[in-house]
């Protein structure tokens, strides 16, 4: 890497100001004449936020392209002067998956039997396998070697094999688009020619294909690379923390790690839920476990905001039944506290306890 290039990584808990420092570095490059900037974010909401924050700092940013991982293949095709293949419509894909699932099930489902939920789960499973480099043939070979394969796995395998033949006629899936993007970067590394700054913000790098496409971008980028990534210090297995580990392995970064601002409420929560192996000095040179080392952390995962609220309701109810005082319980939301307060008040399973807990969502 030439000395004029920089690989800057700004990290810290989500409530730290590492993202602001990354924007400072980007604005500094824009001040020095950077006019081709590719800014990659995790979602459409993050895209709007990035554009809004940059406009608040500067009245105009020339040559800026803010894209998500979903729209990145189209941006790379534009830079390579190629026509982007048609994207597979969600409704058409849903019908294809349901049809092939019914066919693979061998008539187990009557024509009027709704299988939309099962089809959605099968589609997400197939997407996950594709994003990690799997193929129908590999899955079938694995099922033939194992003695514990159920009928459900074989149904998904047969449906996937048929979908692999029929989907390309109607468009390209998200996983296929990312796979094509990796191939494009490998065959035409000059697709980023003239790029001054590549910015990566809080990207989820949980699958093989996501890691491959970002690694390819970082390795062939001719200009500066600026990355900012927030993570959860208390949960080393959280998706954001695992994504950060993958990002660190992609390049030799000049990393700057930031902590929570003094007096920030989230900083107090971070100390409360410190890792269990945290040790503190007792003043005599010896070390003993801190009070936080006795805290047990349980991560709950549910689908959607309402599912999370209902799951938390069961946990809170169990603690109340065990005699935990209500004032010792607080519900910490990862974002959108107002939305969670509303759900807490409206969910039936919370009616008996939402009177006091609804105001303790942080």
N, C-alpha and C positions, 0 to 999 in steps of 0.2 A: 504494500500500500504506500503510495507516495506520501511524503511528509506533509504535503498541502491538504491531505484528506484527514478527516477526523471521524472517529466512531465514538460518539458521546451517548452514554446511557445514564438516565436520571431515574432513580428508583426511590421507593418509600411506601409507607402505608397509604391507603387511599385518601386519607385526610391530610397528608403532608402536601408541601407545595412543590413537589418534584415536577409536576406538569407545567407549572408556571415557569420554572427555570428552563425547561425544554423549549417553551415558547419564546423565552428571552434569547436562547441560542439561535432559534430559527429567525427571529427578527434581526439579530445581529448579522446573520448571513444575508438576509434580504437587504440590509443597509449597505453591505459590501458589493451588491450587484447581482445576487442570485435571482434568476428570472425563470428557472424551470424547477419547480418544487412539487414533489409527489408526496402527499400526506395520506397515510393509510390508517384508518381507524377501525374500531370493532363493529360499529352499528351506525344506523342512520341518525339516531339521536346524538351519538358522539360526533358525527359529521357536522350536524347543525351547531353543536356546541363549539367545535373547533373553528368553524367559519365565524361565528359570533364573537368568540374571544379574540381572534385575529383582527377583525374589523374594529373591535373596541380599542385595540392597541394601535392600529394603523388604519388610516382612512381607506387604503387600498393596498392589496398585495398582488403584484403582477406575476403571471405565470404559475399560479397556484392551482393544483388539482387535488381535491380532497375526495378520496374514494374509500369504500369498505372492501373487505376481502371478497364479498359477494360481487362487487362491480369491478374488482381489480383485473380479472381476465379481459373484460371489455376495454379497459384503459390500455393494457399491454397490446391488444390487437390494434387499437388506434395508433399507438406509437410505431407498431411494425407495419402500418399501412395495409392491414388485413381486414377482411370483412368478418365481423364477429358472427359465429353461428347463432341461430335462433335459440332462445332460451326456452326450456320446457315449461309450458304453462302448468300452474299448480293444479288446476281443475282437471286438465287432461291427465296429468300424472296420477292424481288420486283415482280416476276412473280406471287407468291402466293397472294400477296396483291391485285395486279391488277385483278386477276381472281375472287377473292372473292368480290371485290368491284363491279365488273360488275354484278356478280350474285345477290348481295344484292340490286343493283339498279333496278332489275326487268326489264332488257331490255331497260333501258333509253338510254344506249349508244350503238350505232351500232358497229359492229365488227371492222370497220376501224377507229372508233373515238379514237384519242389518249387520254388516261387518265393517262399518266405517272405522270404529275404534281399533279393531284388530288390524285393518289395513294400514292405518296411520302408524301403529307400532311397528308393523313389518317394514314400512317405508323408512322409518327412522333407523331401524336396525340395519337395513341394507345400506343406507347412506353412511352409517358409521363404519361398516365394513369396507365400503369403497374408499372412504377417506383415509383408511389405514392400509390401503394397498391390497385388500382382499379381492378375490374373484369367485364367481360361482363354482368353477371347477375346483379351486382350492378348498372351498368349504365342503363340497361334496366328497372330496378325497379324505378330508378330516373326519367327516361323519362315517365314512366307510371303515375307518381305522378304529373308531371308538365303539365301545360296547354299551354306552349309555345315551346314545342319541335318541331323542324322542321324535314323535311324528311331527311336532310343530317345527323343529329345526329342518326336517326334510321338506316340509311344505314351503318354508321360506326359501330353501335352496332351489327348488323347482321354479317357484315364482320369480326369483331373482334371475335365473338363467333365461327365462322367457322375456323378462323385462329388458335384459341386456341387449336382446335382439330388436325389440319393438320401440324402446324409448328413443334411439337415435333418429327414427323417422319423424318424430314430432318435435325434437329439440334436444338441448343439452342440459343435463342436471348440474347442480352446483358442484358436486364432487368431480364430475367429468370436466367442468370448466377449469377447476383448479389444477387437475391433472394436465390438461392441455396447456395451461399457463406455465407449468414447470417445464414441459417439453419445449415450449417456445423460448423460454429463457435459456435453456440448454443449447438449443440449435442456433439461436440468434442472440448471443450475449450483447450485441450492439443495440438491442432494442431500447436500452436506457441511455444511449449515447446523447450527450448534452445535458443530462440531468445534473443539476447543481446540488440539490439537497433532497434526501429521502428521509421522511419522518415516519416513525412507527409509534403508535399510541395504544397501549393496553390491548394488544392483540391476543386472542385466545389461541394458543399453539398446542392444542391437545391431541391433534391427530397427525399422522405422518405426512399427509399431503399439505397441511397448513404449515408445518415446520419446514417442509421442503421448499415451498414457494417463497417463504420469507427468507430462508437461508440463501436461496439463489439470488434474491434481490439484494441482500446485504453484501454478498460476495462479489457481485459484478457491478454494483453501483459505482459510477465513476466519480461522484462527488461526495459530499459529507453525508453521514448517516447520523440522525438524531433520534433516539428512542427514549420514551418515558413509559414506565410500567409501575402500576400500583399493585400491592399485594397485601395479604392478610398475615401479619407477623405471628398470630397465635395458631394458625393452622398450616403446617408445612405440606399437607396433602391437598390443600384447596386448589381449584383450577388455576387461579391467578398466580399462586406460588409455583406450581409446576410449570406454567408458561414462562415465568421469569427464569427458571433454571434452564429451560430450552433456549431462551433468548441469549443468555449469557454464554452458552456453548457455541454460538454461531460466529463469533468474532472476538477479537481482542479489544475489549471496550475500555474507554476511559470513563469509569463509572463513578458517579457521585450519588451517595445515598443520603436521603433526608429523613428527618424524624418529625413527629407531630409538633406543632407549635406549643410553646409553654402555656399551660392553663387550658388547653383545648380539652373538651369533655371526652373526646375519643381517646386522647392520650391517657386519661385516667382509666378508661375502660381497658386500654391496652395493658396497662400495668396490672389491672385487676385480673385479666385473663392471660397472664404471662405464661410462657412454657413451663411445663411441670418440672423440668430439670433446672430451673433458674435457681441460682445460689446467691446468697447475700452475706457480706462480711458482718461478723458480730462485734467488730471493733478491736478484737484481740488477734487479728491475723487469721483466725479460723473462719470457716464458712459453714453456714447452716441453711437449710431450705427456707425460702421465704414463705409468708403466709399464702401467697398465690399458688404455691406448689401443690396445695391441697385441693385446688379448684379442678373439677372435672369438666371437660369440654366435650359436648356431644353435638355433632353436626347433623342437622335435619335437612333432608332434601325432599321437595314435593314439586309437583307440576303446577305452575301458576301461583299468583298471589293468594288466591282463595285457598288453594291446597296447603300453602305454607301456614296460613293463619289457622286452619283447622288442625294441622299437625301440631302447631305450637299450643293450641287450646288443650289437646290431650296431655301434653307434657305439663302445662301449668296446673291442670286439674289434678294430675297425679301428685304433684308437689303439695298442693293445698290439702289433699286427702292425707298426706303424710305429716301434716302439721306445720308446714312452712308458712310463716306469716306473710300476708299479702304485701306488706310494705317492703319485704325483702326480695320481691320479684319485679323485674323490669324486662320489657320486650325490646330488644335492640334490632332495629330494621337496617338492612344493608343499603337502603335508599328509599325515597318516597315515603317518609314517615306519615305524611298526611293521608296517603292512600291506605296504609295499613291501619291507621286509626279508624278510618271509615269502615273498613272491612271488619275490624274487631267489633265495632258497634252493631253491624248489620248481620253478623253470622250467628245463627241459632245456638251453636255450641258455646258461644261466649256470653250469652245473655245474662247468665248468673254472675259472671265475674267481670264483664266489660265495664261495669260502672266505675271501678277503680283502676283497672289495668288499661282501659282505653286511653287514659291520660298519661300513661307511663310508657308509651311507645317512643323510643328515641331513635 
